[in-house]
Structures are given as structure tokens and as C-alpha cells.
Amino acid sequence: MAADFLMFVGHYGPAAALAHRRLRLWHCFVAVQFVDILWAPFILLGIEKARIEPHFTASNHFDLYFMPYTHSLVMALFWSAAAALVYRLLRRSAGWTGALLIGALVFSHWLLDLLMHKPDLAIWFGGPKVGLSLWDHRPIAFGLEVGLYVGGMGIYWARTAARNFAGAVLPPLVIVLGVAAQVFGNWGPPPGSANEAAMTAIVAYGLFAAVAAAIDATRGPR
């Protein structure tokens, strides 16, 4: 099974750090990957384009040459605003503070991608593309991804308490799972195709959201 889109665990760091009484962990996990959750079906439907080029960067094998509907700056802002509004409507108990935090988490994906990607993030449709290419420096990219992820999960772990045995073991388990996925993604073989990677992404994001929901059910505020 291809695992390259399992590897971007750094996105989950801000999600875990901001999860609290108003925001469930699994809501935050979905928010930070929302544009990639859209990217996967857009790839499968041919709306956006990517190709597999072995060692396209030092860290992965993706040439993400056309994805303006999910990863341009203009659309990232649009999806962030839309997510905040929908969250406000569906989860009134979170208030506008919670909704704005969800919107910020959606947009955090683009900011981290800006650090990692080659210049493939359009500012607007047909506009210039940006990206600081940290993926071409694998030790730095890996360290940043894992540091954000472990740090964010550590903050969540410290701010919550286990209600039962599952609540005690799930956080370290999901940390190990994420780090292992990052290692495999950075050093593992390329997927067979962009479509295969997209399908793997759907499964991966669903798995991480499900584990986060299990953590929500077994831990509470200290």
C-alpha cells in the first residue's frame, strides 16, 4: 500500500495543540487535512493533476503540478472561511471562537505546505506559484514534521486526562503511528500512481480521524 500521503503528520501538530473543551480532537484532525481530503477525490475525478516522479524531491515522489482548486492561496482562504462558517452552524456550542479556530486550522495546512513544497502552490488561478522547497532537505523536513506532530500531541496529552485504559494507551499509540508513517513516507518506495496515492490518502485521513475520535471518547480535560 502506498504511504506517501500518510507522511505529512506535521499538519496534525497544530490540531492537537488547539483541541480543547470547545474543539474535539477529531474535528481538528479533519480541519488541518481538509484541503487534502478534497485533493484526493479531485485527483480521482481528474479535476486536479499530479504525477509520480521517483525522487522528485529528496523527501517524496510527487510532482503536484496542477491543484489550484484545493491548494492555491485564494482557494485555501475560501475553504478556511467556508469551514469556519459551516462549523459555526453545525456546532453552535463551540461559538465563533471555535469556528474561527477551525478556519485557522484549515489554513494552517497551506502555511505548512508553503514551507515544504516546491513552487507548486498557486497564489491565484493561473498566478505565480510559491513554495520554499524544504522537502529537498529531507533531514530538516522530517525533523520539522515530527517535531510539530510530537509537540502538538504532547500539549494535548498534558492538557487531558485518561478516563480509562484506552485513554492512557491511545495517545502514545497514535504518536508512534504518525512517526512511523512519516519515516515510511520519507524513505519508502513511491506509490504506483497518483490515483493510488489519492485512495491511500482517503483511507489514511479517515484512520487518523477515527483514532482521534476514540481519544476524544476516552480522555477529558484535566
Steps between C-alpha positions, in 0.01 A plus 500: 500500500637842405568722798632833377185690597515345845825681556399861553439462871624848586153631409360317802721690745296824502181290504600320819633817663171688450260218590319588824153505656346679201685313227516124487828349391348322201340824376842663511661203323248527217545879481876496451474242221184643345662628181673164448173321574362700206817447296461121500162478323597792275797290383282192451249705298770664287417850626853542634819338372808339650755246384743269666864584429735285709712728719334815363603646834740355754201422724234363265404412146219745415492753220191696607483711187129595488289543814357854494160401641638370827850638549507849352516780757166642386322165531671415830355822640161413351496149648614637837216754509248243381612249765470764774148595394380141467651410838326799660167382357544133592665539840359807668642394836848577369403862435672731258830441680488130420388566143783747439751254644372233260542744213853579617583129517378451144724784385796369702523220244591748226757673719683176579477396135660834408805400703522148361389505136693589191346806332171330411258700717329758281412835655189517281370319193771528237711716730856458622586191701687494829667245726818505709605143410591364841411157361830523313672495840372175644652513852363852552158415358477180703608674819246778454214261422572273796580789733168671428309174531657374821495847655132553423403155623706561813304818573171313454621214719605739778167690492279191519464201730414139422156377601597135455778273377429578134538870572844433646634294209343668197701826502844329502369253244391772258832680551693184407266439204553850366878495536519156337287623210728803460808277491344271239382794296842666498702186432252252351435415134281717275133413452396346170303804384349827613161328520642234730643773721164681504316185606759438771453858618127449547562188710780666699307814590199291596718281722660794679160666552356175639788457745463864605127442561590199718739721698222758543277230645761376747664821624373821654634837622721494805 
